[in-house]
Amino acid sequence: MNSYNKQALDIIAKEQGFIRDNLEKVMRLVEILNYFHDSPLLSKSAVRR
């Protein structure tokens, strides 16, 4: 899992109008969802269409 720089997140959050902590949570969630999508096992068993 990536480590996020709080100062960089603060700049992005201010530019985009988001709360920094919420932005970090969303970025981490996207990372987890991408992991599920990229994993052959998880993409077939964890998510049903």
Residue pairs with C-beta under 8 A, 6 or more apart in sequence:
1 28
1 31
2 31
4 24
4 27
4 28
6 20
9 20
9 23
9 24
9 27
10 20
12 18
12 23
13 19
13 20
13 23
16 23
35 42
36 42
36 43
36 46
36 47
37 43
37 47
